[in-house]
C-alpha cells in the first residue's frame, strides 16, 4: 500500500498538573463547540477475582452525585446548557465525556472535577446502582436472543482472568460488594494521577489552563494502582463449546482468534484483514453470504483492540433453511484464501480509501478527536500517536496482511461457539 497521503497534524499541547493529572489541549475553532473527555485507567482488566464488574458499576456510580452536584444533576446541567454526554466502560478504561457550546467549558470542567474530588459513595447509591446494573444485565444480556454469546466467546479465547471475564461482571460479586470495597476502588483508580483530561474544540488555551488548574489542581494524588498481568499463552482457552440459548429463534455460531496487542504491525495487518473479510457491504463475506448465497440473516465481525493480547471474532445467524456448516466453511475458505494469496491490488486500494475517509471524518468531530487523543495518551503515553497511526496503517503491505492472516487466523487455534436454540435437555 502506498503512503503518499497528506493530512495536517492535529495541534496538541500536553502538560501535567502537580497532582499528576495529564492534560491535553486541542484547540480548533472550526465549530463553536467544545468537547471534554476524562479517561480513567481502569477497566475490567484491573478487577480481581471476586470483584468483577466494579469498573462498570462505577460508570453508573459517577452519575449519583458529588459534593456540589445532586443525584442525576450532571445530566440535567449538560442538557440544559445545550450539550450531550455519556460514559462507557471497556476492558481497558472507563471514560466520561461532554460536548457543549464553547462558552460552557467551565461547566464541563466543574462537573468532572467535582465527581473526581468528591463522589457520593453511600450505601443508598451503591444499592441503587447495583440494582441498575442487574436490570441492565437482564435487559441487554439475559433476556436478549444471543445476548451472552460474545462474553462466552471471550471466556473461551482468553485464559487469564484479567482478560477473560465480562465487563458487566458477576452479579454475585456485586452483591458481595461493601461500601468500603467501593470507596477503596474509587480512591485507587479515580485519582487525578490515574486519569487523562482532554479538551478539544473552540477555546483559548490560556483560559482553559486556568480553568483546569482552578477545578482540578487541588484534588490530591494517590499511590499508583497495582500493576496488572495480562499475559496470555498463545493457545485459546477452549476450542469448542455448545451453548443452548432458550431465546434464540435460530442456530448461530461465533468464532474467535487470539491475536497480538494493539499498535503492533501484526495487529494492524489483522485489523485490515478483518476489514477485507467482514467490514461493510463490499467485504468478501458480505458479498458471498449476504448478497451472493443470501444464506444469512446476520453476519458480524469484530476486532477487539486491547493493550494486551487482542482478538478477532466472526460469526453468523443463518436463514431458517440454510446450512450452518456450509456458512462456516465459506468463512474458513475465505480466510484460507487470504492467507494463501493475500489481498488483491483493488482490495488494497479500497482499504486505503476506507482508512483515509474514516480518518478525515473522525477529525471533523471535536468529541471524536478528544476520545482518540485520550486513548493514545492513556494507552501509549503519547497523544501524538493520533498524528502517526494512520500512516502506520497505510504502510502495511499486502504481504504483511497475508502473513498475519496465515499465522493467526488460518489455524485450528481458535474458539468455536455453537449456539443451539432452546434449553439444554
C-alpha positions in Angstrom: 0.0 0.0 0.0 1.4 3.4 -0.9 1.7 6.1 1.7 1.7 9.4 -0.1 -1.2 10.6 2.0 -1.2 14.2 3.0 -3.1 15.5 6.1 -2.2 18.1 8.5 -1.3 17.2 12.1 -3.8 17.7 14.8 -2.5 20.5 17.1 -1.8 19.3 20.6 -0.4 20.8 23.8 0.2 18.5 26.7 1.2 19.0 30.3 0.6 17.7 33.8 -0.7 19.2 36.9 1.3 18.8 40.2 -1.2 16.1 41.2 -0.3 14.0 38.2 -3.4 14.7 36.0 -2.3 14.6 32.4 -3.9 17.3 30.3 -4.0 17.6 26.5 -5.4 20.6 24.7 -6.6 20.5 21.1 -7.8 24.0 20.1 -9.9 24.1 16.9 -12.2 27.0 16.1 -13.9 25.4 13.1 -17.1 24.8 15.1 -18.2 26.8 18.2 -18.4 23.8 20.4 -16.0 22.2 22.9 -15.6 18.5 24.0 -14.2 17.4 27.3 -13.1 13.8 27.8 -11.9 12.3 31.1 -10.4 8.8 30.8 -9.5 6.8 33.8 -7.0 4.0 33.6 -9.4 1.3 34.9 -11.4 -1.3 33.1 -12.4 -4.9 33.7 -8.7 -5.8 33.2 -8.0 -4.2 36.6 -10.5 -6.3 38.5 -9.5 -9.2 40.8 -11.5 -12.4 41.1 -14.4 -11.9 43.4 -14.6 -8.2 42.5 -15.7 -8.3 38.8 -17.9 -5.6 37.5 -16.6 -2.8 39.7 -15.3 -0.7 36.8 -18.7 -0.9 35.1 -20.5 -0.2 38.4 -18.5 3.0 38.7 -19.7 4.2 35.3 -23.1 4.2 37.0 -22.0 5.5 40.4 -20.3 8.5 38.8 -23.7 10.0 38.0 -25.1 9.6 41.5 -23.9 13.0 42.8 -21.0 14.6 44.5 -20.3 17.4 46.9 -21.9 20.2 44.8 -23.9 18.2 42.3 -27.1 16.2 43.2 -28.1 12.8 42.0 -28.6 12.7 38.2 -28.0 16.5 38.1 -24.9 16.0 35.9 -27.3 15.1 33.0 -29.6 18.0 33.7 -26.8 20.6 33.8 -25.3 19.4 30.5 -28.6 19.1 28.7 -30.0 22.4 29.9 -26.8 24.0 28.5 -27.4 22.5 25.1 -24.9 19.7 25.4 -24.7 15.9 25.2 -22.8 13.5 27.4 -22.2 9.9 28.3 -19.8 7.4 29.9 -18.6 3.9 28.9 -16.6 1.0 30.3 -14.3 -1.4 28.4 -11.7 -3.9 29.4 -9.1 -1.1 29.0 -10.6 2.1 30.5 -13.6 4.0 31.8 -14.5 7.3 30.1 -16.8 10.2 30.6 -17.3 13.0 28.1 -19.4 16.0 27.2 -19.8 18.2 24.1 -21.2 21.7 24.8 -21.4 25.1 23.3 -18.0 26.6 23.5 -18.9 29.1 26.3 -19.9 26.2 28.6 -16.4 24.8 29.0 -16.3 25.9 32.7 -19.4 23.9 33.4 -18.0 20.7 31.9 -14.7 21.1 33.9 -16.6 21.9 37.1 -18.8 18.8 36.7 -16.0 16.4 36.0 -13.8 17.8 38.8 -16.5 17.7 41.4 -17.1 14.0 41.0 -13.4 13.2 40.7 -12.9 15.1 44.0 -16.0 14.1 46.0 -18.1 11.3 44.6 -21.0 10.4 46.9 -20.2 6.8 47.7 -23.0 5.9 50.0 -24.9 2.7 50.9 -28.0 4.0 49.2 -26.2 4.9 46.0 -24.4 1.5 46.0 -27.7 -0.4 46.5 -29.5 1.7 43.8 -26.8 1.3 41.2 -26.2 -2.4 42.0 -29.9 -2.9 41.1 -29.5 -0.7 38.0 -26.6 -2.9 36.8 -28.7 -6.1 37.4 -31.5 -4.6 35.4 -29.1 -3.7 32.6 -27.8 -7.2 32.5 -31.3 -8.7 32.4 -32.3 -6.3 29.5 -29.1 -6.4 27.4 -27.7 -9.9 28.1 -30.0 -12.4 29.9 -33.3 -11.6 28.1 -31.9 -10.9 24.6 -31.5 -13.6 22.0 -27.8 -14.3 21.6 -27.2 -11.7 24.3 -24.5 -13.7 26.1 -22.5 -15.2 23.2 -19.8 -12.5 23.0 -19.0 -12.8 26.7 -18.9 -16.6 26.4 -16.6 -16.4 23.4 -14.2 -14.1 25.3 -14.0 -16.6 28.1 -13.1 -19.2 25.5 -10.4 -17.1 23.9 -8.6 -15.9 27.0 -7.2 -17.9 29.9 -6.1 -15.0 32.1 -9.0 -13.8 34.3 -8.0 -10.2 33.7 -8.8 -10.7 30.0 -11.5 -13.4 30.1 -14.3 -12.1 32.3 -17.0 -9.8 31.1 -17.1 -6.1 31.6 -20.5 -6.2 33.2 -19.1 -8.7 35.7 -20.7 -11.2 38.1 -23.9 -10.2 39.9 -22.8 -12.3 42.8 -19.6 -10.3 43.1 -21.6 -7.1 43.0 -24.0 -8.4 45.7 -21.0 -9.1 47.9 -19.5 -5.6 47.4 -19.5 -3.4 50.5 -19.4 0.4 50.7 -15.8 0.1 51.9 -14.9 -2.0 48.9 -16.4 0.6 46.6 -14.8 3.6 48.4 -11.4 1.9 48.1 -11.8 1.2 44.4 -12.7 4.8 43.9 -9.7 6.0 45.9 -7.2 3.8 44.0 -8.5 4.3 40.4 -10.3 7.6 40.3 -7.3 9.7 41.2 -6.0 12.5 39.1 -2.7 10.7 38.6 -4.6 7.8 37.1 -6.6 9.9 34.6 -6.2 11.9 31.4 -8.2 15.1 30.6 -8.6 16.2 27.0 -10.2 19.4 25.8 -10.9 19.6 22.1 -12.7 22.4 20.2 -13.2 26.1 20.4 -11.4 27.6 23.4 -8.5 29.8 24.3 -5.6 27.8 25.7 -4.7 30.2 28.5 -8.3 30.3 29.7 -8.6 26.5 29.6 -5.4 26.1 31.5 -6.6 28.4 34.2 -9.9 26.6 34.5 -8.2 23.2 34.7 -5.9 24.4 37.5 -8.9 26.0 39.3 -11.1 22.9 39.2 -8.6 20.0 39.2 -5.4 21.4 40.8 -6.5 20.8 44.4 -7.5 17.2 44.0 -4.9 15.1 45.9 -2.9 12.4 44.1 -3.0 8.8 45.3 -0.5 6.0 45.2 -0.4 4.4 41.8 -2.7 1.4 41.3 -1.2 -2.1 41.4 0.5 -3.4 38.3 -1.6 -6.0 36.4 -0.6 -9.0 34.4 -2.5 -9.5 31.1 -0.1 -12.0 29.5 -1.6 -15.0 27.7 -0.3 -18.3 26.3 -0.7 -18.4 22.5 -3.4 -21.1 22.7 -7.0 -20.2 23.1 -8.5 -21.3 26.4 -11.2 -23.5 24.9 -11.7 -24.7 21.3 -15.3 -25.7 21.3 -18.5 -25.2 23.3 -22.2 -25.7 22.6 -24.4 -23.2 24.2 -28.2 -23.6 24.5 -29.9 -20.3 24.2 -33.6 -20.5 25.1 -34.4 -17.2 23.5 -32.6 -17.8 20.1 -35.0 -18.3 17.2 -32.3 -19.7 15.0 -29.0 -21.5 15.5 -25.8 -19.4 15.2 -22.1 -19.6 15.7 -19.3 -17.4 16.7 -15.5 -18.0 16.1 -12.7 -16.2 17.8 -8.9 -16.0 17.4 -6.3 -14.6 19.8 -4.0 -12.0 18.1 -1.2 -9.7 19.2 -1.7 -6.4 21.1 -2.8 -3.2 19.6 -0.3 -0.9 17.8 1.8 -3.8 16.6 2.4 -4.4 12.9 0.7 -7.8 13.1 -2.3 -6.3 14.9 -2.7 -3.6 12.1 -2.4 -6.3 9.5 -5.1 -8.4 11.1 -7.3 -5.4 11.6 -7.1 -4.7 7.9 -7.7 -8.4 7.2 -10.9 -8.1 9.2 -12.0 -5.1 7.2 -11.4 -7.1 4.0 -13.4 -10.1 5.3 -16.4 -8.7 7.1 -16.4 -4.9 7.3 -19.1 -3.3 5.0 -21.2 -4.2 2.0 -18.1 -4.7 -0.2 -16.3 -7.1 2.1 -15.7 -10.7 1.0 -18.0 -12.4 3.4 -20.9 -9.9 2.9 -20.6 -10.3 -0.9 -20.6 -14.1 -0.6 -23.0 -14.8 2.2 -25.4 -11.9 2.3 -25.6 -10.8 -1.4 -24.4 -13.9 -3.2 -25.8 -17.0 -1.4 -28.3 -15.0 0.6 -27.8 -17.6 3.3 -27.5 -15.4 6.5 -29.8 -13.0 8.3 -26.9 -11.5 10.1 -23.1 -11.5 9.6 -20.9 -10.0 12.2 -17.2 -9.5 12.7 -15.2 -7.5 15.2 -11.6 -6.8 16.1 -11.3 -6.4 19.9 -8.4 -4.0 20.4 -6.6 -4.3 23.7 -3.2 -3.3 25.2 -2.6 -6.9 25.9 -3.5 -9.9 23.6 -6.4 -8.9 21.4 -8.9 -10.9 19.4 -10.8 -11.2 16.1 -14.4 -12.6 16.2 -16.5 -13.6 13.2 -20.0 -15.2 13.3 -23.3 -15.6 11.6 -27.0 -16.3 12.1 -28.3 -18.3 9.1 -31.7 -18.0 7.4 -34.1 -20.7 8.5 -33.4 -23.1 5.6 -29.7 -22.7 5.3 -26.9 -25.0 6.5 -24.8 -23.6 9.3 -21.8 -25.8 8.5 -21.8 -24.6 4.9 -21.7 -21.0 6.1 -18.8 -21.7 8.4 -17.0 -23.4 5.5 -17.3 -20.3 3.4 -15.8 -18.2 6.2 -12.9 -20.6 6.7 -12.3 -20.9 3.0 -12.1 -17.1 2.6 -9.6 -16.9 5.5 -7.6 -19.7 3.8 -7.6 -17.8 0.5 -6.5 -14.6 2.1 -3.7 -16.5 3.9 -2.6 -18.1 0.7 -2.9 -15.3 -1.8 -3.3 -12.1 0.2 -5.5 -9.2 -0.8 -5.8 -8.0 -4.4 -4.4 -4.7 -5.5 -8.1 -3.5 -5.9 -8.8 -4.5 -2.3 -5.7 -2.7 -1.0 -6.8 0.5 -2.8 -10.2 0.1 -1.3 -8.7 -0.4 2.2 -6.6 2.7 1.7 -9.6 4.8 0.8 -11.6 3.5 3.7 -8.9 4.3 6.2 -8.4 7.8 4.8 -12.1 8.6 4.7 -12.6 7.3 8.2 -9.7 9.4 9.4 -10.9 12.6 7.8 -14.5 12.1 9.2 -13.3 11.4 12.7 -11.1 14.5 12.7 -14.1 16.7 11.9 -15.7 15.9 15.3 -14.3 17.5 18.5 -15.6 14.6 20.5 -14.0 12.0 18.2 -10.7 13.9 18.4 -10.9 14.2 22.2 -11.6 10.5 22.7 -8.8 9.3 20.3 -6.3 11.7 21.9 -7.3 10.5 25.4 -6.9 6.8 24.4 -3.4 7.4 22.9 -2.4 9.4 26.0 -3.7 6.7 28.4 -2.6 3.6 26.5 0.6 4.8 24.8 1.7 7.7 27.0 1.8 9.7 23.8 -1.2 11.6 22.4 0.9 12.4 19.2 0.1 8.9 18.1 -3.1 10.4 16.7 -0.9 12.0 14.0 1.1 8.8 13.2 -1.2 5.8 13.4 -3.0 6.4 10.1 0.4 6.4 8.3 1.5 3.3 10.2 -1.7 1.5 9.0 -1.3 2.8 5.4 2.2 1.4 5.4 1.0 -2.2 6.0 1.6 -4.3 2.8 -0.5 -7.0 1.2 2.2 -9.5 2.1 2.0 -8.5 5.7 -1.8 -9.0 5.7 -1.3 -12.3 4.0 1.4 -13.5 6.5 -0.6 -12.3 9.6 -3.8 -14.0 8.3 -1.9 -17.2 7.8 -0.3 -17.1 11.2 -3.2 -16.2 13.4 -6.5 -16.9 11.5 -5.7 -19.8 9.2 -5.3 -22.1 12.1 -7.1 -24.6 14.4 -6.1 -22.5 17.3 -9.5 -20.8 17.5 -12.6 -20.9 19.7 -15.8 -22.0 18.2 -19.1 -21.4 19.9 -22.2 -23.2 18.5 -25.5 -21.6 19.6 -28.4 -24.0 19.8 -32.0 -22.7 20.1 -33.9 -23.9 23.2 -32.8 -25.1 26.7 -30.4 -28.0 27.1 -32.1 -31.2 27.9 
